[in-house]
């Protein structure tokens, strides 16, 4: 499903390659019959927003939108598992799913990154792709509502994905609009500082718990206290030794 590859590119960090491919991407959007004309127009609008004007401005806007706070994170399992250990197992399971399908990813890529997941789904048949989107429809709905709340044209991607998954975008987003409206923004400097402080404390605690006993003298490690052996000294009893001892005392 080619439109999934297009949306994957739109949701990824803007690059010069994306700008250069604008005409091709625009043609692919127009040719997509999996989404309505309204959704196609919305995606065209987003494409124009990203590729028109200064690229650095688009990149700065993208980073400010998706890189601050967790409410708009493009990592699926961050919304589901947060920082719990369950997230690690979910990552392993997703990697296994990719490998079983013959889909390989780079070492530095996280398997739950939405653009990567969409790229994977674009290689599957239409039924599998729609089912894969249906599995995350609740997260797409939440992201669409939050992006709407910030008046972001990136919401068009989530709405298009919901439609491909067989959901009606407007009614789906309406179900969580009230919840989103009451949420406290987590992208302010104060909120980010608070999260950083909490994570720093957790990190230090994890370090202390994970230290190995064999590295007791390593950097930042409290040296293990060991008993200091006592050494006994016997004084000589001959007259010469006594005389030397008295001389020392008289000095």
Buried (B, 14 or more C-beta within 10 A) or exposed (E): BEBBBBBBBBBBEBBEEBBEBBEEBBEBBEEBEBBBEBBBEBBBEBBEBBBEEEBEEBBEBBEEBBEBBBBBBBBBBBBBBEEEEEBEEBBEEBBEBBEEEEBEBEEEEBBBBBBBBBBBBBBBEEEBBBEBBBEBBBBBBBBBBBBBBBEBBBBBBBBBBBBBBEBEBEEBBEEBBEEBEEEEEBBEEEBEEEEEEEEEEEEEEEEEEEBEEEEEEEEEBEEEEEEEEEEEEEEEEEEEEEEEEEEEEEE
